[in-house]
Amino acid sequence: MLSGWEIFLEAFIKVIVVFGLLLNVTILLVWMERKVVADMQNRVGPDRAGPWGILQTLADAVKLIFKENVTPHRVEFGLYIAAPIAALVPALLIFLVIPVGQPFTIGDRVISLGGTDLNIGLLYILALSSLAVYAIVLAGWSSGSKYPLLGAVRASAQMISYEAAMGLALVPVILFTGTTSLARIVDSQAGGTFGFLGVWNLVLLPSFVIFFIAGVAETNRPPFDLVEAESEIVGGYHTEYSGFRFALFFLAEYINMFNISAITVVVFFGGWHGPDFGLGAPFTWILPLVWFFAKTFAFVFVFIWIRASLPRMRYDQLMSFGWKRLIPISLAWIVLATVAVGVRRMGFPWA
């Protein structure tokens, strides 16, 4: 049996690895977005700092860290400083419950590739994602300016409406798998590869579509990036932020984009499961990592593709689509899924 120090050391190492992974992934995501959008718009993109411009994001990060932080006179300073931290911390904590690979054994100890496995993993994710609303409201109100306040009101209303649709979209998944643990949801999809929708939760196609659309809106990504409608409300809730404080909001947005992509893969696309091609060790635990990150970056590409393709929606269109379309469709789909799961479990001959 492991001692308390050994358990603490394992958890500490996992937290450090996850946080380091997210920070490095963010550098890659920003570079990837610049290069993909540039290619779609027939431009070059960053190509000077490092090979293929890969170090341009690092140069921007260094610039933001050492740039002067300008603090307006009318801010509520404590809340003004707390807002970017409150935006970043939930984004970092969400990834701790996402299984990224197949567990492996060292001696008699089973090591899971993920921060931790909570039996309420999906509820934990929804709870932390809802905390991001507080960061936005605090940032807009504490800035002491009308423009950030307007941006905060818009962003918070948007996130609340689409957060409801996101939560409702996950209900059929919970009914179908019988668990809210992300590790068990991944295990329930074992054996499904690519087109075998009967094993992957992608068979719940309406849930996937609603969840992903709500995820794009939840992360304030185009075409739902109304908080940054420069012609209307300047820069949104973070108008009065500069330097490293602004970088924290920027960092949280890209980590959330990666989180939504990873959660989509885990819940609907089999997580780290994929064909092993009959290869033995060490590929038995390397390939699951490859499959997980390949699927996740595929959805990151979809995020970027949407940004390069679709125009920004009007605010009334955005709210109408959330409250009058996604939420009613989610409720109707829950009813249908409940009936289907009930018929399946009661063992009718035609089920």
Secondary structure, 3 states (H helix, E strand, C coil): CCCHHHHHHHHHHHHHHHHHHHHHHHHHHHHHHHHHHHHHCCCCCCCCCCHHHCCHHHHHHHHHHHCCCCCCCCCCHHHHHHHHHHHHHHHHHHHHHCCCEEEEEECCEEEEECCCCCCCHHHHHHHHHHHHHHHHHHHHHHCCCHHHHHHHHHHHHHHHHHHHHHHHHHHHHHHHHCCCCHHHHHHCCCCCCCCCCCCCHHHCHHHHHHHHHHHHHHCCCCCCCHHHCHHHHCCHHHCCCCHHHHHHHHHHHHHHHHHHHHHHHHHHCCCCCCCCCCCCCCHHHHHHHHHHHHHHHHHHHHHHHHHHHCCCCCHHHHHHHHHHHHHHHHHHHHHHHHHHHHHHHHCCCCC
